[in-house]
C-alpha cells in the first residue's frame, strides 16, 4: 500500500470516529436538556395545581412553591380591567421603568412580610402582567391622555423592568384563560 493510500484510509476512518464522538456529545447534551425541561414542566404543573380550588376554579393569584434549587414566586396581574397612571405613561420610557419598579417594590414588600424574601437569594420572582395593549393604546390616544409615542415608549421602559413580563392578550376572556390555565 502506498503512503497516499494509507493517509487517505486513515482520514476516511478518522472522519466517522469524529462524527460519532460529536454525535455522542450532542446526544448527551440533549438528554441533559430534556431532563432539565422535564423538571421545569413538573414545577409548572405543580404551580397550576396549586392555583386550582376544589371545583377546579382559581383559588389564588399568587403562588409560592418549591423547586430543587430555589423557591419561585409567581405573581399574575390582570390589567385588562385597570390601567397604569397616565402620569407614568406620559413620561414615556422613564415612566414605564418607574411603574415597573413600583410594581416590583410593592410585591417584594408584600413578600418580605412573610417567611421568604426575593432578596435572600433562595427566591426567584416572576411577575406576569396580562394586558390588552392595542385597545388600551387606542383608548388613551382617543381620550388624548397620551400620544402614541409616549404610550409605546412607556411599554419599552416597562418591559425593561427586572422580574416583570408583559403578556399581550386580545380580550378579557383570553386573559382569563391564560391566567387560569384553561
DRENDO-1510 file (C-alpha; in Angstrom, 1 decimal, always signed):
<recs>
REC; n; res; u; v; w
REC; 1; UNK; +0.0; +0.0; +0.0 .
REC; 2; UNK; +1.3; +3.4; -0.9 .
REC; 3; UNK; +1.7; +6.2; +1.6 .
REC; 4; UNK; -1.0; +8.4; -0.1 .
REC; 5; UNK; -3.5; +5.4; +0.1 .
REC; 6; UNK; -2.6; +4.9; +3.8 .
REC; 7; UNK; -3.2; +8.6; +4.6 .
REC; 8; UNK; -6.5; +8.5; +2.7 .
REC; 9; UNK; -7.6; +5.4; +4.5 .
REC; 10; UNK; -6.7; +7.0; +7.9 .
REC; 11; UNK; -8.6; +10.2; +7.0 .
REC; 12; UNK; -11.6; +8.1; +6.0 .
REC; 13; UNK; -11.7; +6.1; +9.2 .
REC; 14; UNK; -11.0; +9.2; +11.3 .
REC; 15; UNK; -14.0; +11.1; +9.9 .
REC; 16; UNK; -16.6; +8.6; +11.1 .
REC; 17; UNK; -14.9; +8.4; +14.5 .
REC; 18; UNK; -15.1; +12.2; +14.9 .
REC; 19; UNK; -18.6; +12.2; +13.7 .
REC; 20; UNK; -19.6; +9.5; +16.2 .
REC; 21; UNK; -17.9; +11.4; +19.0 .
REC; 22; UNK; -19.6; +14.7; +18.2 .
REC; 23; UNK; -23.0; +13.0; +17.8 .
REC; 24; UNK; -22.5; +11.2; +21.1 .
REC; 25; UNK; -21.6; +14.6; +22.8 .
REC; 26; UNK; -24.6; +16.3; +21.3 .
REC; 27; UNK; -26.8; +13.5; +22.4 .
REC; 28; UNK; -25.6; +13.7; +25.9 .
REC; 29; UNK; -26.2; +17.5; +25.9 .
REC; 30; UNK; -29.8; +16.9; +24.6 .
REC; 31; UNK; -30.5; +14.3; +27.2 .
REC; 32; UNK; -29.3; +16.7; +29.9 .
REC; 33; UNK; -31.5; +19.5; +28.5 .
REC; 34; UNK; -34.6; +17.2; +28.3 .
REC; 35; UNK; -34.1; +16.3; +32.0 .
REC; 36; UNK; -34.0; +20.0; +32.9 .
REC; 37; UNK; -37.1; +20.7; +30.8 .
REC; 38; UNK; -38.9; +17.8; +32.5 .
REC; 39; UNK; -38.1; +19.3; +35.9 .
REC; 40; UNK; -39.4; +22.7; +34.7 .
REC; 41; UNK; -42.6; +21.1; +33.4 .
REC; 42; UNK; -43.1; +19.4; +36.7 .
REC; 43; UNK; -42.7; +22.7; +38.5 .
REC; 44; UNK; -45.2; +24.5; +36.3 .
REC; 45; UNK; -47.7; +21.6; +36.6 .
REC; 46; UNK; -47.3; +21.9; +40.4 .
REC; 47; UNK; -47.9; +25.7; +40.2 .
REC; 48; UNK; -51.1; +25.2; +38.1 .
REC; 49; UNK; -52.5; +22.6; +40.5 .
REC; 50; UNK; -51.7; +24.9; +43.5 .
REC; 51; UNK; -53.8; +27.7; +41.9 .
REC; 52; UNK; -56.9; +25.4; +41.5 .
REC; 53; UNK; -59.6; +25.3; +44.0 .
REC; 54; UNK; -61.8; +22.3; +44.9 .
REC; 55; UNK; -64.1; +23.0; +41.9 .
REC; 56; UNK; -61.1; +23.5; +39.5 .
REC; 57; UNK; -61.6; +27.2; +39.8 .
REC; 58; UNK; -58.7; +29.6; +40.6 .
REC; 59; UNK; -58.2; +29.9; +44.3 .
REC; 60; UNK; -55.4; +32.5; +44.4 .
REC; 61; UNK; -53.4; +34.6; +42.1 .
REC; 62; UNK; -50.0; +34.4; +43.8 .
REC; 63; UNK; -48.3; +31.1; +44.4 .
REC; 64; UNK; -45.2; +30.0; +46.1 .
REC; 65; UNK; -43.8; +26.5; +45.6 .
REC; 66; UNK; -40.6; +24.7; +46.0 .
REC; 67; UNK; -38.1; +23.7; +43.2 .
REC; 68; UNK; -35.0; +21.7; +43.8 .
REC; 69; UNK; -32.8; +24.8; +43.8 .
REC; 70; UNK; -35.0; +27.8; +44.7 .
REC; 71; UNK; -38.5; +28.9; +45.6 .
REC; 72; UNK; -40.4; +30.6; +42.8 .
REC; 73; UNK; -42.9; +33.3; +43.5 .
REC; 74; UNK; -45.2; +33.7; +40.5 .
REC; 75; UNK; -47.4; +36.8; +40.6 .
REC; 76; UNK; -50.1; +37.2; +38.0 .
REC; 77; UNK; -51.7; +40.6; +37.4 .
REC; 78; UNK; -54.8; +41.0; +35.3 .
REC; 79; UNK; -54.5; +44.6; +33.9 .
REC; 80; UNK; -57.4; +44.2; +31.4 .
REC; 81; UNK; -59.7; +46.0; +33.9 .
REC; 82; UNK; -57.3; +48.6; +35.1 .
REC; 83; UNK; -54.7; +50.9; +33.6 .
REC; 84; UNK; -51.4; +52.4; +34.7 .
REC; 85; UNK; -51.3; +56.0; +35.9 .
REC; 86; UNK; -51.3; +58.4; +33.0 .
REC; 87; UNK; -48.6; +60.3; +34.8 .
REC; 88; UNK; -46.3; +57.4; +34.2 .
REC; 89; UNK; -47.5; +56.8; +30.6 .
REC; 90; UNK; -46.9; +60.4; +29.6 .
REC; 91; UNK; -43.3; +60.1; +30.9 .
REC; 92; UNK; -42.7; +57.5; +28.2 .
REC; 93; UNK; -39.8; +55.1; +28.8 .
REC; 94; UNK; -38.8; +56.6; +32.1 .
REC; 95; UNK; -42.4; +56.3; +33.3 .
REC; 96; UNK; -42.5; +52.7; +32.2 .
REC; 97; UNK; -39.4; +52.0; +34.3 .
REC; 98; UNK; -40.9; +53.8; +37.3 .
REC; 99; UNK; -44.2; +52.0; +37.0 .
REC; 100; UNK; -42.4; +48.6; +36.7 .
REC; 101; UNK; -40.2; +49.3; +39.7 .
REC; 102; UNK; -43.2; +50.4; +41.8 .
REC; 103; UNK; -45.0; +47.1; +41.0 .
REC; 104; UNK; -41.9; +45.0; +41.8 .
REC; 105; UNK; -41.3; +47.0; +45.0 .
REC; 106; UNK; -44.9; +46.6; +46.2 .
REC; 107; UNK; -44.8; +42.8; +45.6 .
REC; 108; UNK; -41.4; +42.4; +47.3 .
REC; 109; UNK; -42.7; +44.4; +50.2 .
REC; 110; UNK; -45.7; +42.1; +50.5 .
REC; 111; UNK; -43.4; +39.1; +50.3 .
REC; 112; UNK; -41.0; +40.4; +52.9 .
REC; 113; UNK; -43.8; +40.3; +55.4 .
REC; 114; UNK; -43.7; +36.5; +55.1 .
REC; 115; UNK; -41.1; +33.9; +55.7 .
REC; 116; UNK; -39.2; +34.3; +52.4 .
REC; 117; UNK; -38.0; +37.3; +50.5 .
REC; 118; UNK; -36.7; +37.7; +46.9 .
REC; 119; UNK; -33.7; +39.4; +48.4 .
REC; 120; UNK; -32.5; +36.3; +50.3 .
REC; 121; UNK; -31.2; +34.6; +47.1 .
REC; 122; UNK; -33.4; +31.5; +47.6 .
REC; 123; UNK; -36.4; +33.0; +46.0 .
REC; 124; UNK; -37.0; +33.7; +42.3 .
REC; 125; UNK; -39.7; +36.3; +41.5 .
REC; 126; UNK; -41.6; +36.3; +38.2 .
REC; 127; UNK; -44.4; +38.8; +37.6 .
REC; 128; UNK; -46.7; +38.4; +34.6 .
REC; 129; UNK; -48.9; +41.3; +33.6 .
REC; 130; UNK; -51.8; +40.4; +31.2 .
REC; 131; UNK; -52.9; +43.5; +29.2 .
REC; 132; UNK; -55.0; +44.3; +26.2 .
REC; 133; UNK; -52.3; +46.7; +24.9 .
REC; 134; UNK; -53.9; +47.6; +21.5 .
REC; 135; UNK; -57.2; +48.5; +23.0 .
REC; 136; UNK; -55.6; +50.4; +25.8 .
REC; 137; UNK; -53.4; +52.3; +23.4 .
REC; 138; UNK; -56.3; +53.3; +21.2 .
REC; 139; UNK; -58.5; +54.3; +24.2 .
REC; 140; UNK; -55.7; +56.5; +25.7 .
REC; 141; UNK; -54.8; +58.2; +22.4 .
REC; 142; UNK; -58.5; +58.8; +21.6 .
REC; 143; UNK; -59.1; +60.4; +25.0 .
REC; 144; UNK; -55.9; +62.5; +24.5 .
REC; 145; UNK; -54.4; +61.1; +27.7 .
REC; 146; UNK; -51.1; +60.5; +25.9 .
REC; 147; UNK; -49.5; +60.4; +22.5 .
REC; 148; UNK; -48.8; +57.2; +20.6 .
REC; 149; UNK; -45.1; +57.7; +21.0 .
REC; 150; UNK; -45.4; +58.2; +24.8 .
REC; 151; UNK; -47.5; +55.0; +25.1 .
REC; 152; UNK; -45.1; +52.9; +23.0 .
REC; 153; UNK; -42.1; +54.3; +25.0 .
REC; 154; UNK; -43.9; +53.6; +28.3 .
REC; 155; UNK; -44.0; +49.9; +27.3 .
REC; 156; UNK; -40.4; +49.8; +26.3 .
REC; 157; UNK; -39.5; +51.0; +29.8 .
REC; 158; UNK; -42.0; +48.7; +31.5 .
REC; 159; UNK; -40.5; +45.7; +29.6 .
REC; 160; UNK; -37.0; +46.6; +30.8 .
REC; 161; UNK; -38.1; +46.0; +34.4 .
REC; 162; UNK; -36.4; +43.1; +36.1 .
REC; 163; UNK; -38.8; +40.2; +37.1 .
REC; 164; UNK; -41.6; +41.7; +35.0 .
REC; 165; UNK; -43.2; +40.2; +31.9 .
REC; 166; UNK; -45.9; +41.9; +29.9 .
REC; 167; UNK; -48.2; +39.4; +28.1 .
REC; 168; UNK; -50.5; +40.9; +25.5 .
REC; 169; UNK; -54.0; +39.4; +25.1 .
REC; 170; UNK; -56.8; +40.2; +22.7 .
REC; 171; UNK; -59.7; +40.2; +25.2 .
REC; 172; UNK; -60.6; +39.8; +28.9 .
REC; 173; UNK; -61.6; +36.2; +28.1 .
REC; 174; UNK; -58.1; +35.5; +26.6 .
REC; 175; UNK; -56.5; +37.0; +29.8 .
REC; 176; UNK; -58.8; +34.8; +32.0 .
REC; 177; UNK; -57.9; +31.7; +30.0 .
REC; 178; UNK; -54.1; +32.4; +30.3 .
REC; 179; UNK; -54.3; +33.3; +33.9 .
REC; 180; UNK; -56.4; +30.3; +34.9 .
REC; 181; UNK; -54.6; +27.9; +32.6 .
REC; 182; UNK; -57.9; +26.9; +30.9 .
</recs>
